[in-house]
């Protein structure tokens, strides 16, 4: 058997957040297969538009586990020009806000 990698970076565009998180918990982090997983979720937009928001989560099996066995995200980062409700986050033309939640 070949060893699993220490780090996996998963980028999702069309997958739902729920689907990608299930993949992380039930496959990648299951039985500590991967030590760290970084998920980048880019919100899909119509063909003629540029994505205006994406989120990233960092999971680490050394952090902790919930009662159900899932590994909670250690960090969550949000990048973009619009919030989850579509409201603009730009303070000046061309700027973007990075919202980093540190627990």
Beta strands, then each sheet from edge to edge (+ up, - down):
strand 1: 7-12
strand 2: 36-42
strand 3: 53-60
strand 4: 73-80
strand 5: 97-101
sheet 1: 1+ 2+ 3- 4+ 5-
end
